[in-house]
Amino acid sequence: MISKRIKEMTPSATVALSGKIADLKSQGIEIIGFNVGEPDFNTPDNIIKKGEEAYRLGMTRYTPAPGTLELRKEICRKFKDDYGLDYNPKEVIVSNGAKQSLINALMAIVDPGEEVIVPAPCWVSYVEMIKLADGIPVIVQMEEKNGFALDVDKIAETITEKTKAIMINSPNNPTGAVYSREDLLKLGKLAVEKDIMILSDEIYEKLIYEGGANVCMAALSPEIKEKTITINGVSKSYAMTGWRIGYAVGPQEIIKAMTDYQGHTTSGANSPAQHASLEALSNSADSVEMMRLEFDRRRKYIVERLNNMEGIKCNMPKGAFYVMPNITSFYGKSNGDVVINDSVDMANYLLEESKIAVVPGVAFEAPDNLRISYSNSIENIEEGMNRMEEALKKLK
């Protein structure tokens, strides 16, 4: 009864883990969650008030499929102010989260059998989205010893006559890597030369540390802009994951195709959430900076704690709110009947032994690692690291 495309799809590991944790919590078991890819802060008050205002003003009906004109104009203003880029509202689509913008883009440009290159480690849904669009994912591993930096030469080696697009994410989920201007420019020139589209997922653009700033792929040159679909949204930077507003900007022909597809699936995104997103983009910089500074404090603490644990090696991330400690030194070790053979075993062990939730790296094409989110209070991070350290000491 189930279609072949769904049978061949791997369910989201992060969604499945969240369900398991919810079941444990419902049994009264205290779990410290390092698995969730969302800010632990509430949405800033000024944004919430705009959402409430939308209901009072009767903004509860359908919007145009690509989003309200007001929000699309605001997104154009943002790209102009932030990156000096000129877009018009017909080059913008607002979707039900950045995830929908990504699948819209893949459905619009990928034909059956065409290849999409994905640098790994990568977000859990990229590979499955490509498969759902009848494309072929081509995974290219980035090196942990280089901080998971973008290796354009390795990507170039995988390009074939079937390559349609390259999908990148910077700042990166799950590694926290921030790709350099030099590497992104090199990738952009490669895409122009080979006539390949770039899907640039920049959802974590405001969460960069150590004085860095996001390099917008489309801003690198007019030629690269014509080959780039930029994906973004309000979920991560503005603590609005549940509002479900994402967006994409790019060549008008592609945005039109994405809009046509969205018109037959979900139509326009949530009306009040679009109104609230206007406020997020135009008047919330102070709240974003407050959250960024707190994430930075947690980032430094958790990396120090992890690297002080015997057997753990962890790169210092430059963006987003994740760390990816290497755990291979524990493979083959055990605690009683529990043997750690891979990252899934380690994640299950930590959940059972320490009551902390992390995500196995294999879900992100990173079998040597765990993904740990520091979008949690510093008190919970401290307690969680204490529990993890004690559990690791028991593995012999």
N, C-alpha and C positions, 0 to 999 in steps of 0.2 A: 504493500500500500504506500510505502514511503518512496519518494523520488530518488533516483540515483544521485542527483546533485547533493541532496541533503545527507544521504547515506555516506557519501564520500567526504563530507565536511567534518572537520574536527571541532567539537563544541568548545566554546571559550573556557579556558582553564580558570581565568579570574572570576568569571561569572559563576562557574560551578563551585569554586572554592567559597565564594561569598554565600552561596546557598548552604553549604556544609557548615560554615561558621554560624549562620543564623540558626540552624537546627541545634547546634551545641549551646548557643546562648539561650535558646528557648527552654533548654533543660537546666538552666541555672548555672552553667559552666562559664567561668570568666575567661574570655579570650582577648588577648591584646592583638589587634589587627594591624599587620604591616602589609597587607595584601591589597588594600583598596587604592585605586588610582584616582583619588579625588581629594581636594583640600578638606581639612577637618574644620575649617572656619565656616561660619554661617555667611550667607550672601549679605553684603553690606546693606545697611538700613536704607540708604537713599535709593538703591535699586529695588528693594522690596516695596518701598512706598510707590515707586513708579508702576510696579506690577499691580498694586492695589488700585491705583488711580485708573489703570486701564479698565478694570472691572466696573468702576463707578461711571466711567465715561462711555460704557457700552461697547468697548472694544472686545467683543466676545464672538465675533462672526468670522467667516472665512476671510483670509487675506489672499492676494494674488499668489499663484503657485511659487514664484521666485522670492516672495517676501514683500513686506510693505515697501513702498517707494522711499519713505522716510528713513527706514533702517538701511536700505541699500545705499542711499546718499551718504549716510553717516559712515558706512564702511568705506566708501570712496574717499571721504574726508580723512579717515584714519590712515589709509594707505598714502595719501598725499602728504599728510603731516609727518608720519613716521618714516617714510621711505622715499618721498619725492615722486611717487608713482601716480600717474593719471589713469583713472578708470572711470567709466560711466556706469550708471545703474544697470544697463543691459549686460554688463560684464560681471555681474554679481548675482549669486543665488544664495538665499538663506534656507537652511534645512533644519531638520529635527536632530540637531547635534552634528558635530564634525564627522562622526562616523557615517551619517547618511550622505554628507557631502562627498566623502571618499568613495562610497559605493556608487553614487551617482556618476562621478567622474569615470570610474572604471567601466561602468555600463555604457557610458557615452563614447568612449574611445577604443575599447578593446573588442576585437572580433575573436571568435573561437579559434583557439590554437596559437594566438599571438602571445608573446612573452612579456612579462613585467619583471624587471630586475629589482630586488629588494636587498639592500645592505642589512646584514644581521650582526648582532641581535636586533630584533624588530618586534613591534607591537603584535600581540597575539592575533589580531583580526586581519592583518594585511594579507597573509597567505590565503586565508579562507575567502576573503573578498575577491581576490583575483580568480580563485577557482570558481566561485559563484558566477563571475562574469564570463566563464568559459575560457579564461586565460590560463597561461602556464606560469606559475611563480618560479623565478630563478633566484635562489638564495646565494648571496655572496658574503662570506664571513669576514667581518672586520676584526682586527687583532686586539685582544685584551692588553697585550704588552704595550701597545701604542695608545692606550686609553680609548679604544674603540673608535679612533679617528677614521674619517672617510678615506678609503683607499680607492682613488679613481682609476688607477692603473688596473687593479683587480676587476673593477666593474667593466672597464673597456674590454678586457679579455673575454668577457661573457656575452658581449653583444653579437647577435646574429641577424640574419635577414628577417627573422620573425620578431625581433625586439620592437615593442611598441612604446614602452614607457619605463621610466625609472622612478621608484617611489622612495622618497627620503623623509626623514623625521629629525628635525633639529630645532631646539634641544630634544634629545632622544629619550623615548620610553622604549626600553627599560634601562639604558645605560647611564643616562644623564650626560652623555657626551654632547658637546656643542661644536658643530662642524665649522672649520675656519673659512674665512673669506677666500683664501687662496684655493682651498680644495673645492669649494662650491663653484668658484669661477671656472676652475678646470673642468668640473662636471658639466657646467652650463655650456661651455664651448664644445665639449664632446657631444652633448645633446643636439646642439645646432648643427654640428658637422654631420652627425649620423641621422638627422631628422627624427629625433626621438622626443616624446613628451616627458616632462618632469612633473610628478605630483609631489609638491613640497608641503608636508604637514608641519605647520608652525604653531600648533595649538599651545605650546609652552613658551611662546616668544617672550613673555614678560618675566619669566622665572629663570633668570641668568645671574650668575654670581661672579665675584672677583673682578668687578668693573667691566665685565663683558657686555655685549649687546647683540641682539639677534641680527643675523645677516639674512635679509629677505632675498630669496633666490631670484625673484622676478626683477629686483632692483639692480642686478649686476650689469645688465646691458639691455637695450631695446630688443635685440635678437633673442636673448635668453627669455625675456618677458613673454615673447610670442610663443615660446615653447613650454611655458610654465603655468600650471594650475596650482594656485596657492590655497591651501585648506587651513581654516582657523575657526575660532569660536570663542564663546565667553565662559565655557565650563571651568577651565583650569585657572586662568589668571584672575577671574572675578568670583570664584567660588560659587558657580552657578550650574553645577553638573545636572541637577534635577530639572532645570528650566528647559533643557534640550534645545539650545540654539547654536548652530554651527553655520559656517558660510564658506563659500569658495569664490575666488575671483580668477578670471582668466580670459582667453580669447572669446569674443562674443559668440562665435559659431558653436564652440564647445559648451559654453554656459547655456545657450539656447537648447542644445541637445539634453543637457542635464535637467533643465527646467521641464522639457517635454516628458522625460522619464519620471521625474518627481510628480508631475501632474497626474500621472496614471497610478502612482503608488500612494503617496500621502497627501499630495497637494501642499498648501502653505503650512508653515510651522505655526506653533501655538501663538495666538494673537497677543494676549497680555505679555507673554514672555518676550515677544519682539519689541513691544513698547518698553519693557524694562531693560532690554539690551541696549536701546538707545542711550539710556542713562549710564549703563556700564561703560560703554565706549567713549562717552563724552565727558563724564564727570566723576570718575572713580580712581584716578591715578594715585591718590593718597592711600586708599584702602589696599590697592595692589602692592604698593611699596611696603606697607606695614606687613602684609603677608609674606612678601619676598624676604624681608629682613628676618622674620621668624623662621622661615624655611632654611635660610642660610645658617642661622644658629644651630638648628637641628642637624643640618648637613654635616657641619664640622664635628659636632658631638658624636654622631653615629659612626662616622668614618673612623674617628679616633678609637672609639670603643671596639669596633670590629677588627681593626688592625692590631689591637692589643690582645686579641684572642689568639691563642696558640692554634696554628693551622689555617688561619683565615688570612686572605689577601684581598684588599679592596681598593680600587681606584677612587680617587677623589672626583666626584661628578662636578660638572661646571654648570649644569642647568637642570630643569624639571624638579622632581622631588623623589628620586629613586637612587638606590645604590645597588651594585651587583657584586657582592662578595664571591670570590672563588672558593669553592669548598672541596676541590678534588683531593686534598690531603686526607679527607675523611673516608674516601671511597674504599670499601673493603673492611672498614672498622665496624664494631658492633657494640651493643649494650644489651646483654642477655640474648634473647632470641631475635632482636631487631638488628638487621644488617643493612648498612648504608652502601648501596651499589650505584646510586645515581641521585640527581637532584629531586626527583619525586620522593624517593625514600627519605631524603633529608627533610623535605618539607613536611611529610607525614610524621616523621619522628619528632620534629619540633612542635607540631600541633599537639601530638599525644603527650609528649614528655614535659613540655614547657608551657603549653597552652598559649603559644604565639603562632600567628598565621603569616606565613610568607608564601611566595609563589615559586614553584620550581622553574629554573631557568630554561629547561627544555621547552616550555611553552612559548618562549621567545627566541627559539633557535640558539639557545645558549646552555648546553647541557652541563657545563662546568660550574654553573653559578646558581645563585638564588636572586630573585628580585625582592628587595625590601623597600617599602615606601615609608618615608619619614613624614608623611602627612598625618601626624599624630602628635599629641602633646609631648613636651619634653619629659614630663613625669612618666608617661607611658613608655616612651622610648627608653628611658633609663631602666625602668623595671623590666621591659622586654629584653633589653640587652643583658641584664643580670640573669634572667631565666635562660637565655640562649647560651651564655657562657657556661653556666652550670651544666646544661644538657650536653654540650660539646665535650666537657671534661670527662663525662661518663663513657664516651666512645673509646674503645681500646682496640 
